[in-house]
Amino acid sequence: MKTRDVYLLNQQTLNDTDTVTVDLTKSLKILYLLVQYSNLNGATSNTLGKLNGAVSKLSVIDGSNVLHSLSMQEEQAKNAYDYGQLPFQQLSQVGGATVVERAVIDFRRYRGDRTFYLDTSRYQNPQLQFSHSFPISATAGFQSGNGKLTVIARVIDSGAEAQQGFVMAKELDSFASSSSGDHITDLPLDFPIAAVMVLDPVNGSAPDAFLSNFKLTADTDSFIPINEGYTDLIRRMVTEYGKFEQTMVGLSGTSWTLNFDLYSGVDAWAAEDGGQISPFVSSVTANQVVAGIPAYYPTGAAANTATTATTPTFIARGAAPQGAVMYKFGDGVTPQDIFSPQGVGKLQLKLTNTATGATPKVVTIQQHS
């Protein structure tokens, strides 16, 4: 099987708020799509605006038929759990700096999969449809008119094996968390379900601050694949997937508050910087890291004091990317392991609320045949 990479868009300049539609040629066998957004920070700084949070929809459609639809943060969380690492990110708070976010729309079940791909010849009007709204601000967002979008398709050029299906991921539900009670989501039964993912990212709060239990139940508890406390589920994510890592360049200054994309068990530190006094991390609360310049330093150190500005690079290592947990049925791949809808009347996800302030989102990952 021979593959090649094809630019569908290459650094296309974007409106600050828009939906971009790309027609797909009806002869492509697509293994995955690499999506890259970039933008310039505000002239002074960008201490709040997240580029990945500004992209609300990465969709593949055929008329009214939705074949894939996730936000960029949902896509990145799925990528982290699929690949064991977050996609490429170039993160910075510095004014005028270029910020880059990538995500992969993967139609394969795993890397090296040769029989799961999207065959556009099976559809009448296949299209990409991506939506974004960039926050424009000199200090807490991006500069107007500088957003760019690149999309690269990895396609099968020749020697394709017979298609068995493609992975279809969709945001199924979104709701405001409450102080108590269960939120119930009916899951689709049209195709086998490989995994269910839930995200509830809130700066400075861990995911289990808003949800306390995760339960999947079929046909009024005739089969319960999982009924687990949310804290235990987050800890299991660390056991099964390990921790992920991010870097971010801090704004020039003597104190910093940085919002990473990792929401549980986060360790953070500043990289060494050529003899300068390294900032110290004073607190980590979920994804939020607070740091400053120490007021003391060793004799003979470079002339840094508590008031000398520096532009450090911070590193964070933690779990729950984008505040997400994922439950895979079995190995999440083989037909014998994943959840088959045959003979099932209803499959539900029950999430137990514990506090207001979050907007949890439910994502299903299915094997479309």
C-alpha positions in Angstrom: 0.0 0.0 0.0 1.4 3.4 -1.1 0.4 6.6 0.6 0.9 10.3 -0.1 0.2 13.5 1.7 -2.0 16.1 0.1 -2.5 19.7 1.1 -6.3 20.5 1.2 -5.5 24.0 2.6 -2.1 25.6 3.0 -1.9 28.5 5.4 -5.2 29.9 4.4 -5.9 33.3 6.0 -9.1 33.2 8.1 -11.7 35.7 9.2 -11.8 36.1 13.0 -15.1 34.3 13.2 -16.1 31.9 10.4 -17.0 28.5 9.2 -14.6 27.1 6.6 -16.0 24.6 4.1 -13.7 22.4 1.9 -15.1 20.1 -0.8 -13.4 16.7 -0.8 -12.7 15.0 -4.1 -14.8 11.9 -4.6 -11.8 9.6 -5.2 -9.9 9.9 -1.9 -9.2 7.1 0.5 -8.2 9.1 3.6 -6.4 7.5 6.6 -6.3 10.8 8.6 -6.4 14.6 8.4 -3.8 16.7 10.1 -5.4 20.1 11.0 -3.3 23.1 12.1 -4.5 26.5 13.3 -2.1 29.3 14.0 -2.6 32.9 15.1 -0.6 35.9 16.5 -1.0 36.9 20.1 -2.2 40.3 21.0 0.3 43.1 20.7 0.9 43.2 24.4 0.3 39.6 25.6 -2.1 36.7 25.5 -2.7 35.6 29.1 -6.2 34.0 28.6 -7.1 33.2 25.0 -6.7 29.5 24.1 -6.5 28.9 20.3 -7.7 25.3 20.7 -10.7 26.6 22.7 -11.6 28.9 19.9 -12.2 26.1 17.4 -15.7 24.8 18.1 -16.1 22.3 15.3 -14.0 20.0 13.1 -16.5 18.2 11.1 -16.6 15.8 8.1 -20.0 15.8 6.5 -22.0 14.5 3.5 -25.0 16.8 3.2 -26.9 16.3 6.4 -25.0 13.1 7.3 -22.3 13.9 9.9 -19.4 11.5 9.6 -17.2 13.2 12.3 -17.7 16.2 14.5 -15.5 17.3 17.5 -14.2 20.5 18.8 -10.4 21.0 18.6 -10.0 20.4 22.4 -12.0 17.1 22.1 -9.9 16.1 19.1 -6.7 16.7 21.0 -7.9 14.8 24.0 -8.8 11.8 21.8 -5.4 12.1 20.1 -3.6 12.0 23.5 -5.4 8.8 24.5 -4.9 7.3 21.1 -1.2 8.1 20.6 0.1 8.5 24.2 1.0 12.2 23.6 -0.7 15.5 22.7 -0.3 16.7 19.1 2.2 19.4 18.3 1.5 22.7 20.1 3.5 26.0 20.1 2.2 27.9 23.1 3.2 31.3 24.3 1.9 34.3 26.3 4.3 36.7 24.7 2.8 39.6 22.7 3.0 39.1 18.9 4.2 35.6 19.2 2.8 32.9 16.9 0.7 30.2 18.6 0.2 26.9 16.8 -2.3 24.1 17.6 -2.6 20.8 15.8 -5.1 18.0 15.9 -5.5 14.8 13.9 -8.9 13.5 12.6 -8.0 9.9 12.5 -10.2 7.4 10.6 -8.1 4.5 11.6 -8.5 2.3 14.7 -4.8 2.5 15.5 -1.5 3.5 13.8 -0.7 1.2 11.0 -4.4 0.2 10.4 -4.8 -0.7 6.7 -8.5 -1.5 6.5 -10.2 1.5 8.3 -10.2 4.7 6.3 -12.7 7.2 4.8 -13.5 6.5 1.2 -15.0 9.6 -0.3 -16.3 7.8 -3.4 -19.1 6.4 -1.2 -20.6 9.8 -0.7 -22.5 12.4 -2.8 -21.1 15.6 -1.4 -18.2 15.0 1.1 -16.9 18.1 2.8 -14.9 19.4 5.7 -16.6 22.0 7.8 -14.5 23.8 10.5 -15.9 26.6 12.7 -13.9 29.0 14.9 -14.2 32.3 16.7 -10.9 33.9 17.8 -11.0 36.1 20.9 -9.5 39.5 19.7 -7.6 41.4 22.4 -4.3 43.2 22.8 -3.7 41.5 26.2 -5.9 38.4 26.5 -6.4 37.1 22.9 -5.2 37.4 19.3 -4.6 40.0 16.7 -7.4 40.5 14.2 -6.9 39.1 10.7 -3.9 36.8 11.4 -5.5 33.4 11.9 -4.4 30.7 9.4 -5.5 27.1 8.7 -3.7 24.2 7.1 -5.1 20.8 6.4 -3.0 17.9 5.2 -4.6 14.6 4.2 -2.8 11.2 4.3 -4.3 9.3 1.5 -3.9 5.8 0.0 -2.4 6.3 -3.5 -2.5 2.6 -4.6 -2.8 -0.9 -3.2 -5.6 -0.2 -0.8 -7.0 -3.2 1.0 -10.7 -3.7 1.1 -12.3 -1.1 3.4 -13.9 -2.6 6.6 -15.1 0.8 8.0 -13.8 4.0 9.5 -13.7 5.5 13.0 -16.5 8.0 13.6 -16.2 10.3 16.6 -18.9 12.8 17.6 -19.8 15.2 20.4 -23.1 13.7 21.5 -24.2 15.8 24.5 -23.2 19.0 26.3 -24.9 20.2 29.6 -24.4 22.6 32.5 -23.3 20.8 35.6 -25.5 21.0 38.7 -25.0 20.6 42.5 -26.5 17.1 42.6 -28.4 14.5 40.6 -27.6 12.4 37.5 -27.3 13.6 34.0 -28.4 10.8 31.6 -27.2 10.6 28.0 -28.7 8.1 25.6 -25.9 6.7 23.5 -26.3 5.8 19.8 -26.9 2.2 18.8 -26.5 2.5 15.0 -22.9 1.3 15.0 -20.6 -0.5 17.5 -19.1 1.8 20.2 -15.4 1.5 20.8 -15.2 4.2 23.5 -16.9 7.0 25.4 -15.1 10.2 26.4 -16.2 12.9 28.8 -14.6 16.4 29.1 -15.2 19.1 31.6 -12.3 21.6 31.4 -12.5 24.5 33.8 -9.4 26.6 34.5 -8.2 26.0 38.1 -10.6 23.1 38.8 -10.1 19.3 38.5 -12.7 17.3 36.5 -13.8 15.5 39.7 -14.8 18.8 41.2 -18.0 18.7 39.1 -18.7 15.0 38.5 -18.5 12.2 41.1 -19.5 9.1 39.2 -19.4 7.5 35.7 -21.8 4.8 34.9 -22.7 3.0 31.7 -25.8 0.9 31.8 -27.6 -1.2 29.2 -31.3 -2.0 29.3 -32.0 -0.8 32.9 -28.9 -2.3 34.5 -29.1 -5.7 32.8 -25.5 -5.1 31.8 -23.2 -2.5 33.5 -19.8 -2.1 31.8 -18.6 0.5 34.4 -19.9 2.1 37.5 -16.9 3.9 38.9 -16.2 7.0 41.0 -14.8 9.9 38.9 -11.7 10.3 41.0 -10.9 6.6 40.7 -11.5 6.8 36.9 -9.0 9.7 36.6 -6.4 7.8 38.5 -7.0 4.8 36.2 -6.3 7.1 33.3 -2.8 7.7 34.7 -2.3 3.9 35.2 -3.4 3.1 31.7 -2.1 6.0 29.7 0.5 7.7 31.8 1.0 11.5 32.0 1.3 14.0 29.1 3.6 16.9 28.7 3.3 20.5 27.5 5.5 23.6 27.3 4.6 27.2 27.3 6.6 30.4 27.0 5.6 32.9 29.7 5.1 36.6 29.3 8.1 38.7 30.1 7.8 39.5 33.8 8.4 38.4 37.4 5.2 36.5 38.1 3.0 34.3 35.9 -0.3 32.5 35.8 -0.5 29.9 33.1 -3.4 27.7 32.0 -2.3 24.4 30.6 -4.4 21.7 29.0 -3.7 19.0 31.7 -6.1 18.9 34.6 -5.0 16.3 37.1 -1.8 15.3 38.9 0.1 18.2 37.3 3.8 18.8 38.1 5.3 22.0 36.7 8.6 23.7 36.6 10.6 26.4 34.6 13.3 25.4 32.2 16.9 26.4 33.0 17.8 29.6 31.1 21.5 30.3 30.7 22.5 31.3 34.2 19.4 33.4 34.8 17.5 33.0 38.0 14.8 30.4 37.3 11.3 31.1 38.4 9.8 28.9 41.1 6.3 27.4 40.9 4.4 28.5 43.9 1.1 26.6 43.3 -0.6 24.2 40.9 -4.4 24.0 40.9 -5.6 21.5 38.3 -4.3 23.0 35.0 -3.4 26.4 36.5 0.2 27.1 37.3 1.3 30.1 39.4 5.0 31.1 39.4 7.3 33.9 40.4 11.0 35.0 40.7 12.5 34.2 44.1 13.6 37.2 46.2 16.9 35.4 47.0 19.6 33.9 44.9 23.0 32.3 45.4 26.1 34.4 45.7 27.8 34.9 42.3 24.5 34.3 40.3 23.7 36.6 37.4 22.3 40.0 38.4 18.6 38.9 38.7 16.5 40.2 41.5 12.9 39.8 42.3 12.1 42.8 40.0 14.2 41.7 37.0 11.8 40.6 34.2 12.5 37.3 32.4 10.7 35.3 29.7 10.9 31.7 30.9 9.6 28.5 29.3 7.4 26.5 31.6 6.8 22.7 31.4 3.8 20.9 32.8 3.3 17.2 33.1 0.0 15.7 34.1 -3.1 13.7 33.3 -6.7 14.4 32.1 -5.9 16.2 28.8 -8.6 18.9 28.2 -10.2 17.6 31.4 -11.1 14.3 29.7 -11.5 10.8 30.8 -12.0 7.9 28.3 -13.6 4.5 28.8 -12.8 2.0 26.1 -14.8 -1.2 25.7 -12.2 -3.9 26.0 -9.2 -3.0 23.8 -11.3 -0.4 21.9 -10.4 -2.0 18.6 -11.5 -5.6 18.0 -15.1 -6.5 17.2 -15.2 -9.1 20.0 -14.2 -6.5 22.6 -16.1 -3.3 21.6 -19.8 -2.8 22.5 -22.2 -4.3 19.9 -25.6 -2.7 19.7 -27.2 -6.0 18.5 -30.0 -7.0 20.8 -29.7 -3.9 23.0 -32.7 -1.6 23.5 -31.0 1.2 25.3 -27.4 2.2 26.3 -27.1 5.1 28.7 -24.3 7.1 30.3 -25.1 8.4 33.8 -22.9 11.1 35.2 -23.4 12.2 38.8 -23.2 15.9 39.3 -21.6 17.5 42.4 -21.1 21.2 41.6 -22.2 23.9 39.2 -19.7 25.8 37.0 -18.7 23.3 34.3 -20.1 22.3 30.9 -19.3 18.6 30.5 -19.3 17.2 27.0 -20.0 13.6 26.0 -18.2 12.1 23.0 -18.8 8.7 21.4 -16.2 6.9 19.2 -17.8 4.3 16.9 -16.7 2.0 14.2 -18.8 3.0 11.1 -19.2 0.2 8.6 
